Each structure stands twice: as structure tokens, then as C-alpha cells.
């Protein structure tokens, strides 16, 4: 179970009248992480109130190391240029509601990925943990927004908006000890927070319904490495809509379906999509890829380079989806053709199709990555695979090249409802990783990710010899004693 409010111990550490910029390094707090090795859940959390008014709280080790790494793996290959809300083209009423058009702006050069609610069971439990310190209704929690700052990338001074009464920002990794940039800087308050993996920084954005200008802040550029974090906002509006009352079925009470036996044998080589379920609309396409096309993707996997993303193979989440290879947009002519085929079959624009990922499938229930978009696709690359949709009571047996497509969102009027009826697990043929199937995970993004990526250069790492100029101020490091 996630920690409750009773697990927190708080201390007030700084007076609001402090005149000079103070660097807050959570590592100096002397808090050693205690984590359940089997689950990756922190056993106890301690909250430190850094400032009383406005109340700024730091919680070291709020996410465990395993959870931080897991979140980075979930969003791999899903980054797009960060956007900002344009308040120049909206009415005051729209701004109060947070109804802003998101645009690219020179004040923000980082990358972002909007995750899905309960994208897997780890994300869902982190959402509940955010509730335990935020003390606001779960329905007001926005989707977690992962961010990535390569050397030289930043988010200039900004306010999160009075329509977001509370912000919780969690750092997902440490920076090099020699990298003194990459901080979260509050210029009005004179506070600078050094990134430390798993640390949460929490602050209010409004006072009596009015925007609090004192919490203006900036994400300053790192110089030596990439900084990862996740924005967690509580909104004044109801944001989190979930499909209620979900039943789970056992294997023996579920219906089996062998995809390759659906319909008639196709002599004209046309692909046919078979609807297996009306709501949610779960589709199956037998032989979506030919044997030669499957072999092409397996060759790409075998020829993987250092840029290939490899997920954790040990730890509490090793039974989840493991990304083995990210396939770049139009990496080969055959990949380009498959992407066009996915567009035609999925019914959504190609511009929204995220990079394909070759994965080792999840054998642990709850740890299958649903992807960050409203529609997902899975293509079997192994000789066979069995996919169990345990909230639909469907066991689908796939052969090499077969594909499944399903929605992650159910639309009710204008409200998107997170549809967790399509969560799945892959049933391995044996006890080891060698028995887990290999496949392609794909999803269609909320935004036109392909066009957006053309507008901004993605940095895998800092260019040798290049450094980013970080804003410098005279500051004092605050040594905190327990």
C-alpha cells in the first residue's frame, strides 16, 4: 500500500525573510531511503517544510530508485518538444479554467511526455501517493507529465497557473556531482533546489483563489548531463475520469480465441481487421506482418547499437514490459511501409504515431505498458504468444505477425474516460525470460508527435566541447541537520 499521511514527519527549516539565494540539497538532509525490495515501495517518508509562507515542502525519496527508472522506461521514445500555455489569446475566464492553447515558445526548450492515468500499476500507485501528500481530491489530479532537460535546455521563469492550486515536482535522476546547474530556481523566494533522484518538491500556486507571484520559478539548464523529472499538478477542474467497477476474470473462466483461425483464408492477400469486442473496440489482424517483415525487425534488434533503449532486467518490475529497441521514424523503407499500414489500420493520422518499440512482453499482471496515447497496437514477433485481457475475459493466441489494436480511452461527451478494461498480460511459455514473447508495441500520440519533433532537435547527449551557460548567483549551501 502507498504511504499515508501518517507516515510523514515534517520540519520547518527556513525563515521567509532569508535574503540571499539558498541552495537546497536534499541529500544533505541525512535521510536514507528504506525500500521494500520486493515491491520497490518506500517504507516511510519524511517531509521537510523548507518555507512556511508560501509553504514549500521537500520529501526525499518520495519515489524509490526503481520507480524513477521505471517511469523513464515507460516514456522512452515518446518525447516531444515541451509546450507552454498561451495566455495572450484567451479571456480571463478561460485562464481561470486553465483553457489555454498550448504552443511552442523560446522560453521553454525542454522535452515532455504526457503519461496516461494508471499507465500501469506503478503509475497508479504513484498517483495515490501524490494524493497522500497533496491532500486534494484524486479527480483533480492531472496526468503525470514527464520532462527531459538535455544540456543547455531550460524552462524560463514561469508560473504554473492559479487554476492549479498545487504543484508537486519529482526528480527522476541525479546529475553529475560537478554539475551545479539544472536546478529548480525560485527567484522571488531566493531558493534553488538541486535535483536528487526521487525527491519531491511541493508548493501552492494560489492564495485565496489568486495567483501567487512569489512562486514564479524556472527549470534551469544542466551542463553535464540530462535531467529527468515529472510534473504532477492538481487542477481546479475534475480531470481524472476512470472506467468504474472493473471485474477481473480468471484464466479458466475466460474465452479463448486463436487469431489465425478467424474468418476465411485470404487468397487476395488483403488485410482484414476482425472486431473481437464492441466496447471497448478490440480488433485483431492476422498476419499483419509477413514472415519476411518480422525477420526484418528481428534483424534490427540483433544489430542494435548503443542508442538502443534497454529496460531493467532485474528488480521489482523486471516482469514488466522491457524495451529492447526503439525503431526510429522511417528508419528503413520497410519500416516506413509498416508505419503507413498502421495508419490505415488504426484509423488515426500517421503524424500521431509514436516510434515503434521492440519489446519483451510483460509477464506480470499490472506491469504491461499501455503506452502514452489514446490507442495502442501490439504485433507478435515470436513464433507464438498468448495475450490475456483479464478485465475482458479474453485469451488471444497469436502467431508470428498477428496484430491487436485497442483504445485506451472511452469518450463520454467531451470527457475522456481512461479505459482500463484493455489492460493485458502476456502468458509466457515457460518460467524464464527466454520464454517471454518478443513483439512490437506502438501507440498513437495525443499530439502530432512527428511534426513536433521536426521543430526541435533532440539531444541524445551533450555535444563534446559544448557547454551550456547557466545563470549564476551568489548563493549559500544550506546544511540541514536532523
N, C-alpha and C positions, 0 to 999 in steps of 0.2 A: 504494500500500500504506500502511496506517496506520503511524505511527511506532512503533518498537520501543523496548525499554528502553534500548538502546544510544544512543538519541538524546537521552537526558536527562542534564542536568548538575545536580547538587544542591549546595546550600549551607546550612549551619546558621546561622540568623540571630538567634536569641533564646535566652536562657538561661531555664530554667523558673522561676528564682527571681524574675523580674521582678515587682515588687509592684503596679504600677499598671496600669490598663486601657490597652492599646496598640491603636491603630487600624492595621490592616494594609491599605495601599492598594497593590494590585498594580501600579498604573500608575507608582508611584514606583520600581519595580524597574529601569526603564530597558530593558525587553525589547520590542523592536519586532517585530510579527508578520511572519513570512515565509510567504506562502501561494502555492501553485500556483494561478494564476488559472484554469487550465482545469478543475481538479478541486475547488478550494476546500479542499484538504487542507493543513494546516500542514506546512512543510518540516522544521522542527526545533522541539523543545520543551525548555524548561528548567524543572527542578523546584527549588523553594526550600524547604528544611526550616526551618520557622518555629520549631518547638519540638521538642526531642529526646525528651521523655518527658512525656506521650504524644506520639508522633510526628505532627505536623501539617504537612502539605506543601501548598504552593501552586504550581500550574502555570498561569502566564499564557498566554492564547491557546491553551488546550487544545482548544477548539472554535474554528474560524475564524468570522469575522463572518457569512459566507454560511451556514455550518452552523447558527449560532444563529438566524438569521432563518428558515431552512428549518424548524427544529423548531417555532418558533412558528406557522408556517403550517400544519404538519401537524395541530396540535391545535386550530386555530381552530374555534370553535363547539362544542367538546367538553368545555368546562369544567363541573365540578360542585363543590359545596362540599367542601372538604377534610375528611377523616375522621381519627380517631385510634384507635389500638388500645386497647380497653378491658381493662386488666389486672385490673380488680376482679371480673370474672366468669369467671376462668379459673384452672385449677390451676397450680402451679409447673411441672409437666411441660408443660402447654400453652404457658406463657410461654417456656420454654426452646426449644420448637419454633417459636415465632412464630405459634401457632394462636390468634389473638386476633380477637374480634368488632370490626369497625370501626364507629364511631359518630360522630355529630356532637357537638362539645363546644365550650363557650365559650372554651376555651384555644386554639382554632385557628379563625380566621375567613377564611383564605385560600381559594383555589380550586385544584383539581388536575385532572389528566387522565392516566390510566394509558395509556401508549402500548403498542402491540403490539411484540413482539420482531420485529426486522427489518421494521418497518412499511414501510420502503422501503430502498433500498440505502445511503442516507446514514445512517439509523439503525443499520443493520447494521455499517457500518464504524466508527461511533462506539462501538458495543458492544465491538468488537475493540480499539479504542483504550483504552477503560476497562480492559480486561484487561491491556494493556501496562503500566499504572502500578499497577493493583490487585494484580497478580501472584497472583490466585486463579483457580480453575477457572471457565471460561465458564459451565458448567452451574449455577453458584451465583449468577449474576447475575440479580437481579430485573428485571422490566420497568421501563424508564425512566419515572419519574413526574414529569411537568411540573407546575410550580406557578406560581401567579399571585397577587401581592400588590398590591391597589389601595391608595391612600392610606388609612391607618387600619387595614388588615388585617394580621394577625400570626399567628405560631405561638409561643405562650408557651414558657417553659423546658421542655425535654423531653429524653428520651434515645431514641436510635434502636433500642435493644434489644441485648442480648448475643447474640441469635440472628442479628444482622447484624454480623459481625466487622469490616466495613469500610464506611464511607460516603464517597462522592465526590459533592460538590455542585458544579454548574456554573452560573454566572450567564449568562443569555442576553441581557441588555441592560445598558446603563449607565443610571444615574439622573442626574437633573439635578445639575450641579456644586454647586448650592446646597442640595441635599437631603442632609443629613448623617445622615439616618435610613435605615431599610431595610437595616441591616447584619445579619450573622450574628454573634451575640454569645455568647461562652463565659464565663459569669460566674465560674466557679471558676478558670479559667486567666487571666482578665483580658485576653481577646483579642476584638477586634472586626474583622470582615472587611468591607471596603467592596465593594459589588457592582461588578464590572468585566466587561464582556462577554467571554465565552469563558473566563474564569478558573475553574479547578477548585480546590476546597479538599478535601483528603482527610484523614481521621482514622480511627483504630481505635475500636471501641466496647467492646472487652472486653480483659481481661488474664487469661491462663490460664483462659479459659472463663468468667470472671466479669465482670459489668457494671462498666465503669469510670466512676465517678461524676464524674470530672474533665471528661468531655466533654459534660456537660449543656450545652445550647445553646438559643438562641431565634432565630427569624426575626422581627426587629423591623419595625414598620410603616413604610413610606415615607410621606412627607408631600406630595411634589410630583408624583409620577408612579407608574406601575405597574411593579413589579419582576417579571421572569420568570426562572425558574431550572428546573433539573431535578435531582431526587434520583436517585442511582444507588447502589443498595445491593447488597452481596454478602451472601448468606444462608448459614446453616449447612446448609440443605437444598438439594437439587437442584431448581432452579426452571425452568430453560430447557430445554424439550423441543422438539426440532425434527424435522420430517419429513426422513429421511435420503436420500442418494443420489438427488438430483433431476436428471433428464435435461432438457436443453433441445432443442427441436425447431426446425428451420429453417422458413421460410415454405413452401418447396416440398414439404416432407415432412409438412405438416400438413393436416388435413381442414377443408374449408370448409363452412359452414352458413349459409344465409340464413334468419334467424329468421322473417321474414314469410311464408315458404313452409312453415313447419312445420304439420303436421296439416291439418284441413279448414277451409274458410271458416266462421266462426261467424256464424250468422244470428240467434242469440238474444242476441248482444252479451255473452255471459258470457266472463270472462277464463279462459284455460286456461294452466296452467304446464306446460311441457314439460321433462322431465328429459333433459339432454344428456349427463350423465356420472353414473355411480352413486357413485363415490368419487374425488374429492370430489363432493358433490351439487350440480352446477351446473344451474341452472334458467333457462329463458327464457320470457318472456311477451310475445307480440306485441301491439302496440297497447295497452300498459298504460295509456298516456295517450292521450286523443283529441287531434286537432289543436287543438281549442279550449283544452284544458288545457295543451298545450305552449305555445300562444300566451300564455296567462296567465303562465306562468313567465318567458317571454322579456320580457313587459311589466314584470314585477317587476325583471328585470335592467336593463332600459333606464331604469327610474325609480329606480335605485339612489341612495342618499343617502350622506352622509359616514360613516355607521356600517357601510357595506358593507366587507367584508374583501377586499382586493385583494392577490394574491400577487406576488412578484417576477417581472418580465418580462425581466430581464437577469441575467447572472451564470452560474455553473456549473450551476445547477439550473433554469434557465429552461425546459428541456424537460420539466419535471415537471408534476404536477397544479397548476393555478393556480386558487385560489378567487376567483371573481368576485363572488359574492353569497351571503350567509348568509340563509336564509329562517327567520324566527322561528317558534316553535311556533304553530300555528293562526293564522298571520298574516292569512289570509283564509279565508272559508268553503270555497273550493275547495281551498286548501292543507290545511285540516282534513280534508276528504274524502279527499284523496290519502294523507294520513298514516294514516287508518283503512284504506285499501286496502292500504297497505304492511304494516300489522299483519296483515291477513287473509292476504296472500300470503306474507309472511315467516315466519309461524308463531311469532313472538315477541311479547311484550306491547308495546303501544303506549308504555307508560311507559318502555321501554328505548330507544325510537327517538330518536336524536340529531337536532338540527336539520338540515334538508336544506341542501345546499350546491350552488349552481350553479357549475360548474367548466369551465375549458378543459382538455381531457383531455391526459394525458401522452403525448408522442411519443418520449420517451427511455426505453429499457428500464431497469428498476430504479427509476424515479422516479415510478411511479404510486402514489398514496397509497391503501393498503388500508383505511384507517380504523382507529379505535382499538378497535373492538368485535369480537365473535366472528362476526358475519355482516354482509355488505356487499351493497349494491344499486347498480346503475348504470342510469340511464334516459337514453336518447338524446333530445336536444332539437334536434339538427341534422337536416337532411334525410336524412343517412346517416352511418354510422360503421362502422368495422371494428375489432373488438376481438380482439387476438391473445393467447390464453393459451398462452404459449410453452413452459410445462412440462407442458401437457396435449396439445399439438399440435392446438389448435382455433383456427380463424379464423372468427369470428362476425360476419356482416354484419347491421347493424341499420338500421332506418329510424326516422323520427321517431316517438317514443312507445314504442318497444320497450324492454324491461327485461331485465336479467340479475340473478340472485341467486346467491350462493355463500357457503360458510363460510370463515372464516379459521382455524378451529380444528378439529382432529380429536381426538375423545375416545377415550382408551385407558384403560379402568378409570376411575380418578378423576383421571388426569393429562391436562391439556390439552396437545395437541401442536400447535405452530404449523405450519399447513399452507400452505407456500409454493408448493404446486402451483397455487394460484389467482392468482399474480401475473400481471399483464397489461400490455400496452402498446397504445395506440391508434395505428392506422396512418393518418397524415394523407393527405389527397387531394393535397397539394402541399407545397412546401418552406417556406412561411411560416406564422406563427401563424394567419393568416386561414383556412388550410386545416385547422386542428385543430378537431375537433368540440367542440360545447358539450353538456354533459349535467348530470344531477343525480347527485351522489354522496350516498349515505345509508348509515348503518350502525346496527346495534342495539348499544347500550352494554352493558357488563358489569353495570351497576347501573341502577336505575330513575331515570335522569337527570332525567326530567320532574318527578317528585315531589320529588327532592332540590333541584332548582332553586327550587321554591316555598318552601323553608325558609330561603333566604338570598338577600339582594339582591345582584345582580350590578352592579358599578360599571363603566361604560364609561370614566369619567374622574372626577377629583375634583370634587365639587360646589363651585362658586365660593364663596369666602368661608369654606369649611370647611377646617380643618386637623386633622391627627392629632397627638396628643401622644405624642412619642417619649420613651422612658426615657432620661434623661441621666445621665452620669457624668463625673467629671474624667478626661480621657484625654490621652495624648500621642501625636502622629502619629509613626510610626516611619519615618524616611527611610532607605531602603536603598540602599546603594552597591554596585555590582558591583565 
